[in-house]
Amino acid sequence: MRYFRALLLLGLVVSTARCGEVFLLKGDPIKGDIVSVSEKEVVIKVGDKQIAKSIPEVVKIDFREQPKPPRGKTYTQVELTDGTTLLASKWLIKKKVLELTLLAGTEVKVPQKAVANVLNNAQEEKNRIDWKTRTFNLRGKEAFVVFNKELKRPATVLATLGETDESGESITVAREISGKVVTGQRVLANLHGLVFKNILDRNAPRQLCQLFATGHDFVIVSGLELKTGGIRVTTQSNAKIDFTYEQIARLDYAPGKLDFLSSLKRFEIYDAIVADDPTEARKDHPIIVDRNANNRPIRFGGRLYAKGLTLFPGIELTYDLKGDYRELSMTVGIDDESRSQGDVELVIEGDNTVLKTIPITYLSKKGKGGEIRTPARPVKEVVVTIKDVQKLKLALKAKGDPLNGVSINVSLGNAKVSK
């Protein structure tokens, strides 16, 4: 009932933004006027014809274009434990509460226990790219990150994060140096970022939808209530945020129907090494999120993949799917920019049973005249049935001699699970 009530509220939002585009699990998108959204269906008017699509068929509804992150303005990126991402022009921590001023001007207070990490100077793309991989591999740990001027790159310092001062502008940190615990103060504004060990409560309310704001905030919505001129959303991590109708760009129904592996939260990483510099990924870093080994978009045969993973031999990923999905699909191969070679296999298991093994061989050979011949980069479309699978595991393993795969990296383009 709560889900249906939320959808009815979404219908009120739709009435203020009639023009839109509806994307479906199967078939082409439908562009037209959004007539209504109910607990059962969305109705789109195309010319003189009205088309009804049931909610289970809908992936997302775009109401207006979401602008790119603002340029020429310094801002901080705050990520909550449920994946909600907020862009703030100002932030403080007072009495374990983050007080934010969003770029759109909205004042928001978020419990510190709901915050996963904070990145200063997020307006720089290189910082956001580095941060995504860095925090991915620091889950369950606590740290502050400083910018090392000599090395010209961020450096992670594992530490215990304590209380802030009365002004909310500096935080107490405790770390071990030469076997002794050293305590000090760090000014929040001078840090590159903070990583908290907070995780989402397993009993958190389930996700209703995702909201994309024109101010470039991204919100995981578990509850909605109507407010004058807009709505108030409650995130899974129990933060409350107000949005006007004009600030809403998209409502996304895809999660739970179609989820990218790089975005799923409940997994375990084995043999992961935290690298201070993601550009050193090829030798130090066994997993990269949504990028290739050069921290650029994944590309096979010139085709770009916005979502995906890049893996190195020895990595195992385990996802807690709870039997909710039917299919795993991805494009597996050697990225266009990768120069490493080897002989490995990607093993996909469901509940400790091997579902599929994908061999990946990319090795130069000598021709009859002694010339070196480099083969075409292997690229394979993979679809695996995972109906009723509770635990899904992906492992990249060297074949035969472990040295066969020591330098190779394999990318999984648009790796996703769907119902």
Long-range contacts (C-beta under 8 A, 24 or more apart in sequence): 2-223, 3-39, 3-208, 4-39, 6-208, 6-209, 6-221, 6-223, 6-224, 7-37, 7-38, 7-39, 7-55, 7-208, 8-38, 8-39, 9-224, 9-225, 9-226, 9-231, 10-37, 10-209, 10-224, 10-251, 11-36, 11-37, 11-38, 12-226, 12-231, 13-231, 13-245, 13-248, 13-251, 14-61, 14-63, 16-245, 17-63, 17-64, 17-245, 17-248, 19-63, 19-64, 20-44, 20-61, 20-62, 20-63, 20-64, 21-61, 21-62, 22-53, 22-58, 22-60, 22-61, 23-58, 23-59, 23-60, 23-61, 23-62, 24-53, 24-57, 24-58, 24-59, 25-56, 25-57, 25-58, 25-59, 25-257, 25-258, 25-418, 26-57, 34-61, 34-63, 37-61, 55-253, 56-257, 58-253, 59-252, 59-253, 59-254, 59-257, 59-258, 60-250, 60-251, 60-252, 60-253, 60-254, 61-250, 61-251, 61-252, 61-253, 62-249, 62-250, 63-248, 63-249, 63-250, 63-251, 64-214, 64-248, 64-249, 65-249, 66-212, 66-213, 66-214, 66-216, 66-249, 66-250, 67-214, 67-216, 68-216, 69-123, 69-216, 70-103, 70-123, 70-216, 71-123, 73-103, 73-123, 74-121, 74-123, 75-103, 75-122, 75-123, 76-118, 76-119, 76-120, 76-121, 76-122, 77-118, 77-119, 77-122, 77-128, 77-131, 78-110, 78-115, 78-117, 78-118, 78-119, 79-115, 79-116, 79-117, 79-118, 79-119, 79-135, 80-110, 80-114, 80-115, 80-116, 80-220, 80-235, 80-237, 80-239, 81-114, 81-115, 81-116, 81-198, 81-199, 81-200, 81-236, 81-237, 82-114, 82-200, 82-204, 82-207, 82-220, 82-222, 82-235, 82-236, 82-237, 82-265, 83-218, 83-220, 83-263, 83-265, 84-217, 84-218, 84-219, 84-220, 84-235, 84-236, 84-237, 84-239, 85-217, 85-218, 86-110, 86-217, 86-219, 86-241, 87-122, 87-215, 87-216, 87-217, 91-118, 91-188, 92-164, 92-167, 92-168, 92-169, 92-188, 93-164, 93-168, 93-171, 93-188, 94-164, 94-168, 96-163, 99-168, 102-215, 102-217, 103-215, 103-216, 104-213, 104-214, 104-215, 104-217, 104-247, 106-241, 106-242, 106-243, 108-239, 108-241, 110-239, 111-237, 111-238, 111-239, 112-196, 112-198, 113-198, 114-198, 114-235, 114-237, 114-238, 114-239, 115-196, 115-198, 116-195, 116-196, 116-198, 116-199, 117-193, 117-194, 117-195, 117-196, 118-193, 118-194, 119-192, 119-193, 120-188, 120-189, 120-191, 120-192, 120-193, 121-192, 127-154, 127-192, 129-278, 129-291, 129-295, 130-154, 130-278, 130-295, 131-193, 132-289, 132-290, 133-278, 133-281, 133-285, 133-287, 133-288, 133-289, 133-291, 133-295, 134-195, 134-274, 134-278, 135-195, 136-287, 136-289, 137-269, 137-272, 137-273, 137-274, 137-275, 137-285, 137-287, 138-195, 138-274, 139-199, 139-269, 140-197, 140-199, 141-195, 141-197, 142-195, 142-196, 142-197, 143-194, 143-195, 144-171, 144-173, 144-186, 144-191, 144-193, 144-194, 144-195, 145-191, 145-192, 145-193, 145-194, 145-195, 146-191, 146-192, 147-192, 151-276, 151-277, 153-276, 153-277, 154-192, 154-193, 154-276, 155-276, 156-195, 156-274, 156-276, 161-194, 161-196, 164-188, 200-236, 200-237, 200-265, 201-237, 204-236, 204-237, 204-238, 205-236, 206-236, 207-236, 207-255, 207-256, 209-251, 209-252, 209-253, 209-255, 210-250, 210-251, 210-252, 210-254, 210-255, 211-243, 211-248, 211-250, 211-251, 211-252, 212-248, 212-249, 212-250, 212-251, 212-252, 213-243, 213-247, 213-248, 213-249, 214-246, 214-247, 214-248, 214-249, 215-247, 217-241, 256-324, 256-419, 257-418, 257-419, 258-416, 258-417, 258-418, 258-419, 259-325, 259-416, 259-417, 259-418, 260-307, 260-308, 260-414, 260-415, 260-416, 261-309, 261-317, 261-319, 261-330, 261-394, 261-412, 261-415, 261-416, 261-417, 262-289, 262-290, 262-307, 262-308, 262-309, 262-415, 263-307, 264-319, 264-417, 266-319, 266-320, 267-317, 267-318, 267-319, 267-320, 268-317, 268-318, 269-315, 269-316, 269-317, 270-315, 270-316, 271-314, 271-315, 271-316, 272-315, 281-310, 281-312, 281-409, 282-312, 282-340, 282-407, 282-409, 285-312, 286-311, 286-312, 286-313, 286-314, 286-315, 287-311, 287-312, 287-315, 287-317, 292-335, 292-337, 292-338, 292-409, 292-411, 293-335, 293-337, 293-338, 293-340, 293-409, 294-337, 296-337, 298-335, 298-411, 298-413, 299-335, 299-336, 299-337, 300-331, 300-333, 300-335, 300-336, 300-377, 300-379, 300-411, 300-413, 301-336, 301-377, 301-379, 302-336, 305-331, 305-411, 305-413, 305-414, 306-414, 307-413, 307-414, 307-415, 307-416, 308-411, 308-412, 308-413, 308-414, 308-415, 309-411, 309-412, 309-415, 310-335, 310-409, 310-410, 310-411, 310-412, 311-346, 311-394, 311-396, 311-409, 311-410, 311-411, 311-412, 312-396, 312-408, 312-409, 312-410, 313-342, 313-344, 313-396, 313-397, 313-398, 313-402, 313-405, 313-406, 313-408, 314-396, 314-397, 315-395, 315-396, 316-393, 316-394, 316-395, 317-393, 317-394, 317-395, 318-391, 318-392, 318-393, 319-391, 319-392, 319-393, 319-417, 320-390, 320-391, 321-386, 321-389, 321-390, 321-391, 321-392, 321-417, 322-390, 323-388, 323-389, 323-390, 324-419, 325-386, 325-387, 325-389, 325-417, 325-418, 325-419, 326-385, 326-386, 326-387, 326-418, 326-419, 327-383, 327-384, 327-385, 327-386, 327-417, 327-418, 328-382, 328-383, 328-384, 328-385, 328-386, 328-392, 328-415, 328-416, 328-417, 329-381, 329-382, 329-383, 329-384, 329-414, 329-415, 329-416, 329-418, 330-382, 330-412, 330-413, 330-414, 330-415, 330-416, 331-379, 331-380, 331-381, 331-382, 331-412, 331-413, 331-414, 332-358, 332-360, 332-379, 332-380, 332-382, 332-410, 332-411, 332-412, 332-413, 333-360, 333-377, 333-378, 333-379, 333-380, 333-410, 333-411, 333-413, 334-360, 334-362, 334-377, 334-378, 334-379, 334-408, 334-409, 334-410, 334-411, 335-377, 335-409, 335-411, 336-377, 338-377, 338-408, 338-409, 338-411, 340-407, 340-408, 340-409, 341-407, 341-408, 342-398, 342-404, 342-405, 342-406, 342-407, 342-408, 343-398, 343-399, 343-400, 343-404, 343-405, 343-408, 344-396, 344-397, 344-398, 344-399, 344-404, 344-405, 344-408, 344-410, 345-396, 345-397, 345-399, 346-394, 346-395, 346-396, 346-410, 346-412, 347-393, 347-394, 347-395, 347-396, 347-397, 348-382, 348-384, 348-392, 348-393, 348-394, 349-392, 349-393, 349-394, 349-395, 350-386, 350-389, 350-391, 350-392, 350-393, 351-389, 351-390, 351-391, 352-391, 355-384, 355-385, 355-386, 355-389, 356-382, 356-384, 358-382, 359-399, 360-408, 360-410, 361-399, 362-408, 386-417, 392-417
